[in-house]
Each structure stands twice: as structure tokens, then as C-alpha cells.
Amino acid sequence: MNRITNLFNTKKNGILSVFFTAGYPNLDDTTKILKELEDKGIDMVEIGIPFSDPMADGPVIQEASTAALRNGMSLHVLFEQLEDIRQDVHIPIILMGYLNPIMQYGFEAFCRKCALTGVDGMIIPDLPFADYMKEYKAIAERNNLKMIMLITPETSEERIRLIDEHTSGFIYMVSSASTTGAQQSFNEQKQAYFHRINGMRLRNPRLVGFGISNKATFDAAATNSSGAIIGSKFMQLLKSEPTIDRAVDKLQAALQE
């Protein structure tokens, strides 16, 4: 069974997925971060593929992406780093990246390599849903990969139900129609959006991302979903803390405050 599916089958609420950019702060940190996150009890990990024009990302992740590219990170390097990762790391791993570098690598080759290295799913924010259905869905499914689609407060109910019908794993519920970045709280409008989507009784579970940084935002997300995704907050800590384990400890402490 796909590890993402297994996670949501065994844990219904309070799931924490953590995002980090491959090759940041240092080129060879990818596996170290993965092992530390699993050791500290994180449920799932999203690894960002650095790209020169990350349109959905805020300044923190943009800066990390630029630094990772300067460090020499690429898809070829990332797959080399992940080659033996399943000997040590057993939680679900998702690759998050933009279409351009994935298409340069070759989508089918990308999916095959994901399967070989033990990657469980992918998030491609700029992949149109119609193109996914027509050209990519069969390839992803053939390699037992979950294609995770994003929805926002502006996504129509018709589109949400279409995504729910034709994908599996989970739905990435973006907290607002903006770029990534930590927030201290969610206003009533955002919480009403979470509640509205929860009331649709979708087939797929959901995780909330963009803006999760502390206990207040995590709890608000988890009230109407299976949990949350943290990215910018963790990237800030990787930059400011002297070690990876300190960054993970500080992240977990923030979720208790």
C-alpha cells in the first residue's frame, strides 16, 4: 500500500507534514533532515525541488530555492541522495516541484525514479488539472504515485469535487490565495473556508498549508481537516538554528505554544 494512503488510514487527525527545500542550507543536508524529522515523530515530509521561478512560494522559500540551486542541487542530485533513503526513513515522502524542471527531466522518467527511490507522491502547483487528467494521470498511477492537487478559497465546488473524484492520497487545502509564508493566526474568513470544505464530505482527506507556524494556526487547521503542512516556519528555523535537530526541536516547541 502507498505510504500516504496508509498514513491517513491509520491516523485520522493531527497529522503534521513538514516541507523543506532539497539542498538547503547545504547541498548534502537532504537525508540528514529527513532522518531527523522522522526521528522526532513528524508524520510526512515534502521535499521541494528548487526552481528559479517558484511562483507559489513566498520570500523565505524563494531564498532557500535560490541558495539550493547555487549549492548545486538538481533533480539528478536529489535522486542520487534519495537512492538508499528507504533503508533509514519510512514515513511518506512527497516531492513538490514546478513543471519546468520535471519536464526537462522527463515526466515518465521522473515517475519511474520516484518509484525506484521510494517517493510516494508529488505536488506540481503549475500543472493544470485538465493536462493531468489527459496526459499524466495514467503514468503516475502506473508508478503508484499520488498526485496531490491544491485547492484555494476561490476554487469552485465543481472543481473541488472533480479533483476529489480523480485523485487520491489527500487534497492540499491552501489557506489563502497567496504565496507561502508563516502567519500568527487565521481570521474568521479563512476558518469559514476550512469549515465549508469540511462540510462537503469529500472522499479524500485534506491537509491545510500556507501560513501554519504555531499552535493557534495548527489547531485551527486540524479542527476541519486531518492536519497541516508547515514549510516557511521550518525553513526559517533551518536558517537561524545552528543544527538541524535544534531546528526541528524549535518547530515542535512552536506548535505547543
VOGU-3710 file (C-alpha; in Angstrom, 3 decimals, decimal comma):
1> mnritnlfnt> 0,000/0,000/0,000  1,170/3,528/-0,753  2,604/5,074/2,428  0,420/8,190/2,102  -2,711/6,058/1,979  -1,503/4,021/4,939  -0,828/7,154/6,999  -4,325/8,557/6,508  -5,859/5,139/7,153  -4,100/4,835/10,497
11> kkngilsvff> -4,101/8,459/11,713  -7,267/10,472/11,226  -6,328/13,799/12,813  -3,387/15,913/13,902  -1,148/14,853/11,016  1,921/17,049/10,619  3,692/17,231/7,267  6,866/19,305/7,028  8,245/20,895/3,870  11,888/21,701/3,214
21> tagypnlddt> 13,879/22,602/0,120  16,334/19,970/-1,115  19,930/21,126/-0,886  19,333/23,790/1,775  21,012/25,031/3,876  23,754/22,760/2,499  23,760/20,506/-0,548  24,132/17,290/1,458  21,538/18,138/4,148  18,594/16,403/2,436
31> tkilkeledk> 18,960/12,956/4,011  20,033/14,421/7,372  16,835/16,475/7,549  14,682/13,515/6,511  16,154/11,289/9,213  15,844/13,969/11,884  12,202/14,695/11,024  11,289/11,012/11,239  13,252/10,551/14,474  11,330/13,443/16,032
41> gidmveigip> 7,934/11,969/15,093  6,942/14,016/12,027  4,258/12,129/10,057  5,120/13,037/6,460  7,670/15,085/4,526  7,506/17,231/1,396  10,819/17,843/-0,339  10,891/20,939/-2,504  12,696/20,745/-5,830  14,443/24,124/-6,149
51> fsdpmadgpv> 13,422/26,209/-9,138  14,408/29,671/-10,348  10,806/30,941/-10,547  8,778/29,404/-7,671  5,571/31,374/-8,248  3,546/29,885/-5,366  6,257/30,451/-2,783  6,909/33,414/-0,545  10,283/35,088/0,076  11,557/32,540/2,628
61> iqeastaalr> 11,227/29,545/0,304  12,277/31,593/-2,733  15,505/32,475/-0,950  16,084/28,837/0,029  15,433/27,708/-3,536  17,969/30,186/-4,903  20,553/29,098/-2,337  19,960/25,407/-3,090  20,476/25,975/-6,807  23,720/27,795/-6,039
71> ngmslhvlfe> 24,727/24,815/-3,886  24,374/22,615/-6,960  21,038/20,928/-6,245  19,161/19,434/-9,213  16,727/16,593/-9,756  19,590/14,302/-10,733  21,436/15,118/-7,497  18,265/14,764/-5,423  17,514/11,295/-6,757  21,116/10,273/-6,044
81> qledirqdvh> 20,670/11,462/-2,452  17,403/9,528/-2,096  18,727/6,323/-3,665  19,046/4,421/-0,358  16,756/6,554/1,807  14,254/3,747/2,442  16,874/1,876/4,431  16,536/4,566/7,119  13,352/6,598/6,568  9,900/5,018/6,498
91> ipiilmgyln> 7,436/7,940/6,638  5,745/9,108/3,396  7,854/11,311/1,128  6,355/13,725/-1,408  8,309/15,688/-3,995  6,987/19,197/-4,595  8,197/20,961/-7,721  7,268/23,053/-10,710  6,569/21,608/-14,124  9,589/23,050/-15,931
101> pimqygfeaf> 12,405/21,051/-14,246  10,250/17,921/-14,121  9,519/18,133/-17,850  13,199/18,729/-18,577  13,943/15,525/-16,683  11,061/13,774/-18,482  7,780/13,125/-16,676  7,788/9,363/-17,173  11,458/9,118/-16,173  10,684/11,292/-13,140
111> crkcaltgvd> 7,855/8,986/-12,052  9,946/5,858/-12,554  12,756/7,349/-10,479  10,300/8,344/-7,746  9,063/4,757/-7,599  12,604/3,353/-7,516  13,715/5,624/-4,668  10,556/5,158/-2,597  8,869/8,514/-3,172  5,118/8,229/-2,557
121> gmiipdlpfa> 3,614/11,253/-4,251  4,118/14,590/-5,946  2,793/18,122/-5,881  3,160/20,164/-9,083  1,419/23,527/-8,420  1,546/24,749/-12,026  0,253/21,527/-13,631  -3,255/22,242/-14,994  -5,791/19,686/-13,839  -7,024/19,059/-17,399
131> dymkeykaia> -3,464/18,275/-18,525  -3,003/15,956/-15,561  -6,146/14,053/-16,493  -5,253/13,811/-20,170  -1,501/13,192/-20,161  -0,095/12,400/-16,729  -2,601/10,576/-14,523  -2,041/7,144/-16,064  1,741/7,468/-15,766  1,550/8,499/-12,103
141> ernnlkmiml> -0,847/5,686/-11,245  1,287/3,136/-13,082  4,113/4,049/-10,714  1,882/4,021/-7,595  2,374/7,758/-7,090  -0,241/10,038/-5,581  -0,733/13,315/-7,452  -1,677/15,829/-4,773  -3,788/18,715/-6,058  -4,186/22,135/-4,447
151> itpetseeri> -7,439/23,962/-3,773  -7,874/27,557/-2,571  -10,771/29,628/-1,182  -11,507/30,628/-4,804  -11,695/27,073/-6,181  -15,243/26,257/-7,285  -17,185/23,418/-5,705  -17,401/21,771/-9,124  -13,595/21,782/-9,485  -13,087/20,559/-5,909
161> rlidehtsgf> -15,411/17,606/-6,467  -13,684/16,823/-9,767  -10,302/16,776/-8,022  -11,757/14,653/-5,245  -13,111/12,147/-7,751  -9,949/11,770/-9,830  -7,122/11,917/-7,266  -6,239/10,017/-4,122  -3,890/10,416/-1,183  -5,081/13,762/0,137
171> iymvssastt> -6,128/17,221/-1,028  -3,810/20,134/-0,259  -6,054/22,893/1,061  -4,252/26,223/0,597  -5,321/28,571/3,389  -5,425/31,638/1,141  -4,947/32,617/-2,486  -1,452/33,972/-1,870  2,113/32,758/-1,627  3,543/30,688/1,207
181> gaqqsfneqk> 4,565/32,309/4,475  4,081/31,938/8,230  1,104/33,608/9,914  0,241/34,048/13,609  -3,485/33,296/13,274  -6,272/32,629/10,791  -9,116/35,137/10,537  -12,798/34,232/10,538  -12,959/34,242/6,741  -10,257/31,584/6,455
191> qayfhringm> -11,760/29,470/9,202  -15,139/29,681/7,452  -13,444/28,354/4,309  -11,980/25,415/6,266  -15,425/24,695/7,716  -17,121/24,938/4,300  -14,763/22,439/2,696  -15,100/20,104/5,663  -18,854/20,237/5,213  -18,557/18,980/1,621
201> rlrnprlvgf> -17,795/15,475/2,976  -15,143/14,795/0,368  -13,842/11,297/-0,272  -10,217/12,349/0,214  -8,725/13,610/3,482  -7,291/17,132/3,494  -4,270/18,913/4,911  -4,101/22,696/5,277  -0,973/24,530/4,136  0,346/28,100/3,763
211> gisnkatfda> 0,576/30,096/6,983  0,916/27,342/9,603  3,503/28,445/12,158  2,271/27,890/15,734  -0,283/26,077/17,897  -3,099/28,504/17,040  -2,776/28,054/13,271  -2,138/24,302/13,510  -5,179/23,746/15,751  -7,389/25,904/13,513
221> aatnssgaii> -6,331/23,842/10,511  -6,703/20,478/12,253  -10,212/21,289/13,506  -11,597/20,982/9,981  -9,049/18,690/8,314  -6,681/15,818/9,039  -3,838/18,172/9,907  -1,452/20,694/8,428  1,677/21,311/6,374  4,458/23,575/7,640
231> gskfmqllks> 7,055/24,996/5,287  8,225/28,594/5,723  8,455/28,365/9,516  10,737/25,337/9,294  12,843/26,917/6,555  13,357/29,980/8,760  14,500/27,728/11,598  16,904/25,817/9,349  18,481/29,171/8,553  18,589/30,561/12,092
241> eptidravdk> 19,410/27,500/14,201  22,943/26,070/14,402  21,907/22,445/13,808  19,124/20,514/12,091  17,999/18,854/15,314  17,681/22,267/17,010  15,549/23,496/14,107  13,189/20,510/14,445  13,026/20,936/18,237  12,163/24,639/17,846
251> lqaalqe> 9,468/23,777/15,308  7,834/21,296/17,641  8,069/23,766/20,527  6,300/26,421/18,416  3,398/24,035/17,861  2,947/23,704/21,619  2,876/27,446/22,320
//
